[in-house]
Amino acid sequence: MSPRTAKRGSTDGGGMVTPGRVVVALIGVLTLVFIFENTRSTKIRLLVPEVTMPLWAALLATGLLGALCGAYFIGRRR
């Protein structure tokens, strides 16, 4: 077996901790801390209807919508 074949087969890269993964994990943790520190109820109005809901739920919903939009546009680029 040649060294190239052995090296290529032995590293899968799935369990490596990279700086990008660390940054994404840190941003995720900070986002969750921010969301769960803001637990009071607030009034939210989208055009006409007004609802009262916990601020963390509104922030989480907004974050998820933003992530979905970002994933959609990244998928369209490929």
TACOR-V779100 format. One record per helix or strand. SS is the DSSP state (a for helix, b for strand). FROM is the first residue (numbers start at 1). LEN is the number of residues. If there is no record, write none. Layout:
ss={SS	SS}
from={FROM	FROM}
len={LEN	LEN}
This chain:
ss={a	a	b	b	a}
from={3	19	41	49	55}
len={8	19	6	6	23}
